[in-house]
Amino acid sequence: MDDALHTTIDPHLAAFLVNEGARFVGLERSGPKRVHYSFIADLQLHTLIRVYRASLPVLIVPSQLFETLHDLRCLSIDRGRPFSPSTHV
């Protein structure tokens, strides 16, 4: 059985999820300004989404989060910058 996926078009949510260790599957560009970010839909992912949407305080290293956002954006436009979610955990 394949794992269920959760997809978002919110790049900030995607960066937060990757930064916090959610299992990133990949992305797909569906238009000039629209990218779909896909994650394995598990308990950890849904917990992180609830934290994000509820604006709960979370301890984050800002530079790491911004680097993750930058890497996802580069990946979405194929600038060739290597991306490994494991380096952002």
Phi and psi restraints in degrees (range 20) as a CNS / XPLOR table:
assign (resid 1 and name C) (resid 2 and name N)
       (resid 2 and name CA) (resid 2 and name C) 1.0 -78.3 20.0 2
assign (resid 2 and name N) (resid 2 and name CA)
       (resid 2 and name C) (resid 3 and name N) 1.0 147.6 20.0 2
assign (resid 2 and name C) (resid 3 and name N)
       (resid 3 and name CA) (resid 3 and name C) 1.0 -70.0 20.0 2
assign (resid 3 and name N) (resid 3 and name CA)
       (resid 3 and name C) (resid 4 and name N) 1.0 142.2 20.0 2
assign (resid 3 and name C) (resid 4 and name N)
       (resid 4 and name CA) (resid 4 and name C) 1.0 -70.3 20.0 2
assign (resid 4 and name N) (resid 4 and name CA)
       (resid 4 and name C) (resid 5 and name N) 1.0 148.6 20.0 2
assign (resid 4 and name C) (resid 5 and name N)
       (resid 5 and name CA) (resid 5 and name C) 1.0 -113.8 20.0 2
assign (resid 5 and name N) (resid 5 and name CA)
       (resid 5 and name C) (resid 6 and name N) 1.0 149.1 20.0 2
assign (resid 5 and name C) (resid 6 and name N)
       (resid 6 and name CA) (resid 6 and name C) 1.0 -117.2 20.0 2
assign (resid 6 and name N) (resid 6 and name CA)
       (resid 6 and name C) (resid 7 and name N) 1.0 131.1 20.0 2
assign (resid 6 and name C) (resid 7 and name N)
       (resid 7 and name CA) (resid 7 and name C) 1.0 -120.5 20.0 2
assign (resid 7 and name N) (resid 7 and name CA)
       (resid 7 and name C) (resid 8 and name N) 1.0 140.1 20.0 2
assign (resid 7 and name C) (resid 8 and name N)
       (resid 8 and name CA) (resid 8 and name C) 1.0 -134.9 20.0 2
assign (resid 8 and name N) (resid 8 and name CA)
       (resid 8 and name C) (resid 9 and name N) 1.0 152.7 20.0 2
assign (resid 8 and name C) (resid 9 and name N)
       (resid 9 and name CA) (resid 9 and name C) 1.0 -105.2 20.0 2
assign (resid 9 and name N) (resid 9 and name CA)
       (resid 9 and name C) (resid 10 and name N) 1.0 2.9 20.0 2
assign (resid 9 and name C) (resid 10 and name N)
       (resid 10 and name CA) (resid 10 and name C) 1.0 -85.6 20.0 2
assign (resid 10 and name N) (resid 10 and name CA)
       (resid 10 and name C) (resid 11 and name N) 1.0 107.3 20.0 2
assign (resid 10 and name C) (resid 11 and name N)
       (resid 11 and name CA) (resid 11 and name C) 1.0 -65.2 20.0 2
assign (resid 11 and name N) (resid 11 and name CA)
       (resid 11 and name C) (resid 12 and name N) 1.0 -29.2 20.0 2
assign (resid 11 and name C) (resid 12 and name N)
       (resid 12 and name CA) (resid 12 and name C) 1.0 -71.5 20.0 2
assign (resid 12 and name N) (resid 12 and name CA)
       (resid 12 and name C) (resid 13 and name N) 1.0 -41.6 20.0 2
assign (resid 12 and name C) (resid 13 and name N)
       (resid 13 and name CA) (resid 13 and name C) 1.0 -62.9 20.0 2
assign (resid 13 and name N) (resid 13 and name CA)
       (resid 13 and name C) (resid 14 and name N) 1.0 -44.0 20.0 2
assign (resid 13 and name C) (resid 14 and name N)
       (resid 14 and name CA) (resid 14 and name C) 1.0 -59.9 20.0 2
assign (resid 14 and name N) (resid 14 and name CA)
       (resid 14 and name C) (resid 15 and name N) 1.0 -44.3 20.0 2
assign (resid 14 and name C) (resid 15 and name N)
       (resid 15 and name CA) (resid 15 and name C) 1.0 -63.6 20.0 2
assign (resid 15 and name N) (resid 15 and name CA)
       (resid 15 and name C) (resid 16 and name N) 1.0 -41.9 20.0 2
assign (resid 15 and name C) (resid 16 and name N)
       (resid 16 and name CA) (resid 16 and name C) 1.0 -61.5 20.0 2
assign (resid 16 and name N) (resid 16 and name CA)
       (resid 16 and name C) (resid 17 and name N) 1.0 -45.6 20.0 2
assign (resid 16 and name C) (resid 17 and name N)
       (resid 17 and name CA) (resid 17 and name C) 1.0 -63.0 20.0 2
assign (resid 17 and name N) (resid 17 and name CA)
       (resid 17 and name C) (resid 18 and name N) 1.0 -45.7 20.0 2
assign (resid 17 and name C) (resid 18 and name N)
       (resid 18 and name CA) (resid 18 and name C) 1.0 -62.7 20.0 2
assign (resid 18 and name N) (resid 18 and name CA)
       (resid 18 and name C) (resid 19 and name N) 1.0 -45.1 20.0 2
assign (resid 18 and name C) (resid 19 and name N)
       (resid 19 and name CA) (resid 19 and name C) 1.0 -60.3 20.0 2
assign (resid 19 and name N) (resid 19 and name CA)
       (resid 19 and name C) (resid 20 and name N) 1.0 -33.5 20.0 2
assign (resid 19 and name C) (resid 20 and name N)
       (resid 20 and name CA) (resid 20 and name C) 1.0 -92.3 20.0 2
assign (resid 20 and name N) (resid 20 and name CA)
       (resid 20 and name C) (resid 21 and name N) 1.0 4.8 20.0 2
assign (resid 20 and name C) (resid 21 and name N)
       (resid 21 and name CA) (resid 21 and name C) 1.0 97.5 20.0 2
assign (resid 21 and name N) (resid 21 and name CA)
       (resid 21 and name C) (resid 22 and name N) 1.0 11.2 20.0 2
assign (resid 21 and name C) (resid 22 and name N)
       (resid 22 and name CA) (resid 22 and name C) 1.0 -65.4 20.0 2
assign (resid 22 and name N) (resid 22 and name CA)
       (resid 22 and name C) (resid 23 and name N) 1.0 151.1 20.0 2
assign (resid 22 and name C) (resid 23 and name N)
       (resid 23 and name CA) (resid 23 and name C) 1.0 -81.5 20.0 2
assign (resid 23 and name N) (resid 23 and name CA)
       (resid 23 and name C) (resid 24 and name N) 1.0 100.9 20.0 2
assign (resid 23 and name C) (resid 24 and name N)
       (resid 24 and name CA) (resid 24 and name C) 1.0 -78.1 20.0 2
assign (resid 24 and name N) (resid 24 and name CA)
       (resid 24 and name C) (resid 25 and name N) 1.0 129.2 20.0 2
assign (resid 24 and name C) (resid 25 and name N)
       (resid 25 and name CA) (resid 25 and name C) 1.0 -97.7 20.0 2
assign (resid 25 and name N) (resid 25 and name CA)
       (resid 25 and name C) (resid 26 and name N) 1.0 -42.2 20.0 2
assign (resid 25 and name C) (resid 26 and name N)
       (resid 26 and name CA) (resid 26 and name C) 1.0 162.4 20.0 2
assign (resid 26 and name N) (resid 26 and name CA)
       (resid 26 and name C) (resid 27 and name N) 1.0 -172.1 20.0 2
assign (resid 26 and name C) (resid 27 and name N)
       (resid 27 and name CA) (resid 27 and name C) 1.0 -140.4 20.0 2
assign (resid 27 and name N) (resid 27 and name CA)
       (resid 27 and name C) (resid 28 and name N) 1.0 161.0 20.0 2
assign (resid 27 and name C) (resid 28 and name N)
       (resid 28 and name CA) (resid 28 and name C) 1.0 -143.4 20.0 2
assign (resid 28 and name N) (resid 28 and name CA)
       (resid 28 and name C) (resid 29 and name N) 1.0 128.1 20.0 2
assign (resid 28 and name C) (resid 29 and name N)
       (resid 29 and name CA) (resid 29 and name C) 1.0 -84.8 20.0 2
assign (resid 29 and name N) (resid 29 and name CA)
       (resid 29 and name C) (resid 30 and name N) 1.0 126.8 20.0 2
assign (resid 29 and name C) (resid 30 and name N)
       (resid 30 and name CA) (resid 30 and name C) 1.0 -113.3 20.0 2
assign (resid 30 and name N) (resid 30 and name CA)
       (resid 30 and name C) (resid 31 and name N) 1.0 2.6 20.0 2
assign (resid 30 and name C) (resid 31 and name N)
       (resid 31 and name CA) (resid 31 and name C) 1.0 -175.5 20.0 2
assign (resid 31 and name N) (resid 31 and name CA)
       (resid 31 and name C) (resid 32 and name N) 1.0 178.4 20.0 2
assign (resid 31 and name C) (resid 32 and name N)
       (resid 32 and name CA) (resid 32 and name C) 1.0 -63.2 20.0 2
assign (resid 32 and name N) (resid 32 and name CA)
       (resid 32 and name C) (resid 33 and name N) 1.0 -27.8 20.0 2
assign (resid 32 and name C) (resid 33 and name N)
       (resid 33 and name CA) (resid 33 and name C) 1.0 -128.1 20.0 2
assign (resid 33 and name N) (resid 33 and name CA)
       (resid 33 and name C) (resid 34 and name N) 1.0 18.7 20.0 2
assign (resid 33 and name C) (resid 34 and name N)
       (resid 34 and name CA) (resid 34 and name C) 1.0 -127.7 20.0 2
assign (resid 34 and name N) (resid 34 and name CA)
       (resid 34 and name C) (resid 35 and name N) 1.0 124.4 20.0 2
assign (resid 34 and name C) (resid 35 and name N)
       (resid 35 and name CA) (resid 35 and name C) 1.0 -126.6 20.0 2
assign (resid 35 and name N) (resid 35 and name CA)
       (resid 35 and name C) (resid 36 and name N) 1.0 135.0 20.0 2
assign (resid 35 and name C) (resid 36 and name N)
       (resid 36 and name CA) (resid 36 and name C) 1.0 -103.2 20.0 2
assign (resid 36 and name N) (resid 36 and name CA)
       (resid 36 and name C) (resid 37 and name N) 1.0 120.6 20.0 2
assign (resid 36 and name C) (resid 37 and name N)
       (resid 37 and name CA) (resid 37 and name C) 1.0 -101.0 20.0 2
assign (resid 37 and name N) (resid 37 and name CA)
       (resid 37 and name C) (resid 38 and name N) 1.0 128.3 20.0 2
assign (resid 37 and name C) (resid 38 and name N)
       (resid 38 and name CA) (resid 38 and name C) 1.0 -113.4 20.0 2
assign (resid 38 and name N) (resid 38 and name CA)
       (resid 38 and name C) (resid 39 and name N) 1.0 140.2 20.0 2
assign (resid 38 and name C) (resid 39 and name N)
       (resid 39 and name CA) (resid 39 and name C) 1.0 -134.8 20.0 2
assign (resid 39 and name N) (resid 39 and name CA)
       (resid 39 and name C) (resid 40 and name N) 1.0 153.4 20.0 2
assign (resid 39 and name C) (resid 40 and name N)
       (resid 40 and name CA) (resid 40 and name C) 1.0 -67.5 20.0 2
assign (resid 40 and name N) (resid 40 and name CA)
       (resid 40 and name C) (resid 41 and name N) 1.0 126.6 20.0 2
assign (resid 40 and name C) (resid 41 and name N)
       (resid 41 and name CA) (resid 41 and name C) 1.0 -85.3 20.0 2
assign (resid 41 and name N) (resid 41 and name CA)
       (resid 41 and name C) (resid 42 and name N) 1.0 91.2 20.0 2
assign (resid 41 and name C) (resid 42 and name N)
       (resid 42 and name CA) (resid 42 and name C) 1.0 -123.9 20.0 2
assign (resid 42 and name N) (resid 42 and name CA)
       (resid 42 and name C) (resid 43 and name N) 1.0 -177.9 20.0 2
assign (resid 42 and name C) (resid 43 and name N)
       (resid 43 and name CA) (resid 43 and name C) 1.0 -60.9 20.0 2
assign (resid 43 and name N) (resid 43 and name CA)
       (resid 43 and name C) (resid 44 and name N) 1.0 -41.4 20.0 2
assign (resid 43 and name C) (resid 44 and name N)
       (resid 44 and name CA) (resid 44 and name C) 1.0 -59.5 20.0 2
assign (resid 44 and name N) (resid 44 and name CA)
       (resid 44 and name C) (resid 45 and name N) 1.0 -45.1 20.0 2
assign (resid 44 and name C) (resid 45 and name N)
       (resid 45 and name CA) (resid 45 and name C) 1.0 -60.8 20.0 2
assign (resid 45 and name N) (resid 45 and name CA)
       (resid 45 and name C) (resid 46 and name N) 1.0 -48.0 20.0 2
assign (resid 45 and name C) (resid 46 and name N)
       (resid 46 and name CA) (resid 46 and name C) 1.0 -65.7 20.0 2
assign (resid 46 and name N) (resid 46 and name CA)
       (resid 46 and name C) (resid 47 and name N) 1.0 -33.8 20.0 2
assign (resid 46 and name C) (resid 47 and name N)
       (resid 47 and name CA) (resid 47 and name C) 1.0 -64.9 20.0 2
assign (resid 47 and name N) (resid 47 and name CA)
       (resid 47 and name C) (resid 48 and name N) 1.0 -45.3 20.0 2
assign (resid 47 and name C) (resid 48 and name N)
       (resid 48 and name CA) (resid 48 and name C) 1.0 -63.9 20.0 2
assign (resid 48 and name N) (resid 48 and name CA)
       (resid 48 and name C) (resid 49 and name N) 1.0 -39.0 20.0 2
assign (resid 48 and name C) (resid 49 and name N)
       (resid 49 and name CA) (resid 49 and name C) 1.0 -63.9 20.0 2
assign (resid 49 and name N) (resid 49 and name CA)
       (resid 49 and name C) (resid 50 and name N) 1.0 -41.4 20.0 2
assign (resid 49 and name C) (resid 50 and name N)
       (resid 50 and name CA) (resid 50 and name C) 1.0 -63.2 20.0 2
assign (resid 50 and name N) (resid 50 and name CA)
       (resid 50 and name C) (resid 51 and name N) 1.0 -41.4 20.0 2
assign (resid 50 and name C) (resid 51 and name N)
       (resid 51 and name CA) (resid 51 and name C) 1.0 -61.4 20.0 2
assign (resid 51 and name N) (resid 51 and name CA)
       (resid 51 and name C) (resid 52 and name N) 1.0 -45.6 20.0 2
assign (resid 51 and name C) (resid 52 and name N)
       (resid 52 and name CA) (resid 52 and name C) 1.0 -63.1 20.0 2
assign (resid 52 and name N) (resid 52 and name CA)
       (resid 52 and name C) (resid 53 and name N) 1.0 -48.3 20.0 2
assign (resid 52 and name C) (resid 53 and name N)
       (resid 53 and name CA) (resid 53 and name C) 1.0 -70.8 20.0 2
assign (resid 53 and name N) (resid 53 and name CA)
       (resid 53 and name C) (resid 54 and name N) 1.0 -28.8 20.0 2
assign (resid 53 and name C) (resid 54 and name N)
       (resid 54 and name CA) (resid 54 and name C) 1.0 -84.3 20.0 2
assign (resid 54 and name N) (resid 54 and name CA)
       (resid 54 and name C) (resid 55 and name N) 1.0 -2.3 20.0 2
assign (resid 54 and name C) (resid 55 and name N)
       (resid 55 and name CA) (resid 55 and name C) 1.0 55.5 20.0 2
assign (resid 55 and name N) (resid 55 and name CA)
       (resid 55 and name C) (resid 56 and name N) 1.0 39.8 20.0 2
assign (resid 55 and name C) (resid 56 and name N)
       (resid 56 and name CA) (resid 56 and name C) 1.0 -76.2 20.0 2
assign (resid 56 and name N) (resid 56 and name CA)
       (resid 56 and name C) (resid 57 and name N) 1.0 145.7 20.0 2
assign (resid 56 and name C) (resid 57 and name N)
       (resid 57 and name CA) (resid 57 and name C) 1.0 -68.3 20.0 2
assign (resid 57 and name N) (resid 57 and name CA)
       (resid 57 and name C) (resid 58 and name N) 1.0 137.1 20.0 2
assign (resid 57 and name C) (resid 58 and name N)
       (resid 58 and name CA) (resid 58 and name C) 1.0 -138.6 20.0 2
assign (resid 58 and name N) (resid 58 and name CA)
       (resid 58 and name C) (resid 59 and name N) 1.0 138.9 20.0 2
assign (resid 58 and name C) (resid 59 and name N)
       (resid 59 and name CA) (resid 59 and name C) 1.0 -79.9 20.0 2
assign (resid 59 and name N) (resid 59 and name CA)
       (resid 59 and name C) (resid 60 and name N) 1.0 115.5 20.0 2
assign (resid 59 and name C) (resid 60 and name N)
       (resid 60 and name CA) (resid 60 and name C) 1.0 -135.5 20.0 2
assign (resid 60 and name N) (resid 60 and name CA)
       (resid 60 and name C) (resid 61 and name N) 1.0 144.9 20.0 2
assign (resid 60 and name C) (resid 61 and name N)
       (resid 61 and name CA) (resid 61 and name C) 1.0 -86.5 20.0 2
assign (resid 61 and name N) (resid 61 and name CA)
       (resid 61 and name C) (resid 62 and name N) 1.0 109.7 20.0 2
assign (resid 61 and name C) (resid 62 and name N)
       (resid 62 and name CA) (resid 62 and name C) 1.0 -54.3 20.0 2
assign (resid 62 and name N) (resid 62 and name CA)
       (resid 62 and name C) (resid 63 and name N) 1.0 -45.0 20.0 2
assign (resid 62 and name C) (resid 63 and name N)
       (resid 63 and name CA) (resid 63 and name C) 1.0 -62.4 20.0 2
assign (resid 63 and name N) (resid 63 and name CA)
       (resid 63 and name C) (resid 64 and name N) 1.0 -33.8 20.0 2
assign (resid 63 and name C) (resid 64 and name N)
       (resid 64 and name CA) (resid 64 and name C) 1.0 -69.1 20.0 2
assign (resid 64 and name N) (resid 64 and name CA)
       (resid 64 and name C) (resid 65 and name N) 1.0 -42.6 20.0 2
assign (resid 64 and name C) (resid 65 and name N)
       (resid 65 and name CA) (resid 65 and name C) 1.0 -63.7 20.0 2
assign (resid 65 and name N) (resid 65 and name CA)
       (resid 65 and name C) (resid 66 and name N) 1.0 -44.2 20.0 2
assign (resid 65 and name C) (resid 66 and name N)
       (resid 66 and name CA) (resid 66 and name C) 1.0 -66.3 20.0 2
assign (resid 66 and name N) (resid 66 and name CA)
       (resid 66 and name C) (resid 67 and name N) 1.0 -35.5 20.0 2
assign (resid 66 and name C) (resid 67 and name N)
       (resid 67 and name CA) (resid 67 and name C) 1.0 -65.9 20.0 2
assign (resid 67 and name N) (resid 67 and name CA)
       (resid 67 and name C) (resid 68 and name N) 1.0 -39.7 20.0 2
assign (resid 67 and name C) (resid 68 and name N)
       (resid 68 and name CA) (resid 68 and name C) 1.0 -62.4 20.0 2
assign (resid 68 and name N) (resid 68 and name CA)
       (resid 68 and name C) (resid 69 and name N) 1.0 -45.3 20.0 2
assign (resid 68 and name C) (resid 69 and name N)
       (resid 69 and name CA) (resid 69 and name C) 1.0 -59.8 20.0 2
assign (resid 69 and name N) (resid 69 and name CA)
       (resid 69 and name C) (resid 70 and name N) 1.0 -45.3 20.0 2
assign (resid 69 and name C) (resid 70 and name N)
       (resid 70 and name CA) (resid 70 and name C) 1.0 -61.0 20.0 2
assign (resid 70 and name N) (resid 70 and name CA)
       (resid 70 and name C) (resid 71 and name N) 1.0 -45.2 20.0 2
assign (resid 70 and name C) (resid 71 and name N)
       (resid 71 and name CA) (resid 71 and name C) 1.0 -62.2 20.0 2
assign (resid 71 and name N) (resid 71 and name CA)
       (resid 71 and name C) (resid 72 and name N) 1.0 -41.0 20.0 2
assign (resid 71 and name C) (resid 72 and name N)
       (resid 72 and name CA) (resid 72 and name C) 1.0 -64.9 20.0 2
assign (resid 72 and name N) (resid 72 and name CA)
       (resid 72 and name C) (resid 73 and name N) 1.0 -40.8 20.0 2
assign (resid 72 and name C) (resid 73 and name N)
       (resid 73 and name CA) (resid 73 and name C) 1.0 -65.3 20.0 2
assign (resid 73 and name N) (resid 73 and name CA)
       (resid 73 and name C) (resid 74 and name N) 1.0 -42.0 20.0 2
assign (resid 73 and name C) (resid 74 and name N)
       (resid 74 and name CA) (resid 74 and name C) 1.0 -62.9 20.0 2
assign (resid 74 and name N) (resid 74 and name CA)
       (resid 74 and name C) (resid 75 and name N) 1.0 -42.3 20.0 2
assign (resid 74 and name C) (resid 75 and name N)
       (resid 75 and name CA) (resid 75 and name C) 1.0 -61.4 20.0 2
assign (resid 75 and name N) (resid 75 and name CA)
       (resid 75 and name C) (resid 76 and name N) 1.0 -36.9 20.0 2
assign (resid 75 and name C) (resid 76 and name N)
       (resid 76 and name CA) (resid 76 and name C) 1.0 -72.1 20.0 2
assign (resid 76 and name N) (resid 76 and name CA)
       (resid 76 and name C) (resid 77 and name N) 1.0 -20.0 20.0 2
assign (resid 76 and name C) (resid 77 and name N)
       (resid 77 and name CA) (resid 77 and name C) 1.0 -115.1 20.0 2
assign (resid 77 and name N) (resid 77 and name CA)
       (resid 77 and name C) (resid 78 and name N) 1.0 15.0 20.0 2
assign (resid 77 and name C) (resid 78 and name N)
       (resid 78 and name CA) (resid 78 and name C) 1.0 54.6 20.0 2
assign (resid 78 and name N) (resid 78 and name CA)
       (resid 78 and name C) (resid 79 and name N) 1.0 51.3 20.0 2
assign (resid 78 and name C) (resid 79 and name N)
       (resid 79 and name CA) (resid 79 and name C) 1.0 -82.2 20.0 2
assign (resid 79 and name N) (resid 79 and name CA)
       (resid 79 and name C) (resid 80 and name N) 1.0 -2.7 20.0 2
assign (resid 79 and name C) (resid 80 and name N)
       (resid 80 and name CA) (resid 80 and name C) 1.0 82.0 20.0 2
assign (resid 80 and name N) (resid 80 and name CA)
       (resid 80 and name C) (resid 81 and name N) 1.0 6.4 20.0 2
assign (resid 80 and name C) (resid 81 and name N)
       (resid 81 and name CA) (resid 81 and name C) 1.0 -74.3 20.0 2
assign (resid 81 and name N) (resid 81 and name CA)
       (resid 81 and name C) (resid 82 and name N) 1.0 127.9 20.0 2
assign (resid 81 and name C) (resid 82 and name N)
       (resid 82 and name CA) (resid 82 and name C) 1.0 -63.3 20.0 2
assign (resid 82 and name N) (resid 82 and name CA)
       (resid 82 and name C) (resid 83 and name N) 1.0 142.9 20.0 2
assign (resid 82 and name C) (resid 83 and name N)
       (resid 83 and name CA) (resid 83 and name C) 1.0 -133.0 20.0 2
assign (resid 83 and name N) (resid 83 and name CA)
       (resid 83 and name C) (resid 84 and name N) 1.0 127.1 20.0 2
assign (resid 83 and name C) (resid 84 and name N)
       (resid 84 and name CA) (resid 84 and name C) 1.0 -136.1 20.0 2
assign (resid 84 and name N) (resid 84 and name CA)
       (resid 84 and name C) (resid 85 and name N) 1.0 111.0 20.0 2
assign (resid 84 and name C) (resid 85 and name N)
       (resid 85 and name CA) (resid 85 and name C) 1.0 -55.7 20.0 2
assign (resid 85 and name N) (resid 85 and name CA)
       (resid 85 and name C) (resid 86 and name N) 1.0 -28.3 20.0 2
assign (resid 85 and name C) (resid 86 and name N)
       (resid 86 and name CA) (resid 86 and name C) 1.0 -66.4 20.0 2
assign (resid 86 and name N) (resid 86 and name CA)
       (resid 86 and name C) (resid 87 and name N) 1.0 -22.9 20.0 2
assign (resid 86 and name C) (resid 87 and name N)
       (resid 87 and name CA) (resid 87 and name C) 1.0 -80.2 20.0 2
assign (resid 87 and name N) (resid 87 and name CA)
       (resid 87 and name C) (resid 88 and name N) 1.0 -7.5 20.0 2
assign (resid 87 and name C) (resid 88 and name N)
       (resid 88 and name CA) (resid 88 and name C) 1.0 -109.9 20.0 2
assign (resid 88 and name N) (resid 88 and name CA)
       (resid 88 and name C) (resid 89 and name N) 1.0 14.2 20.0 2
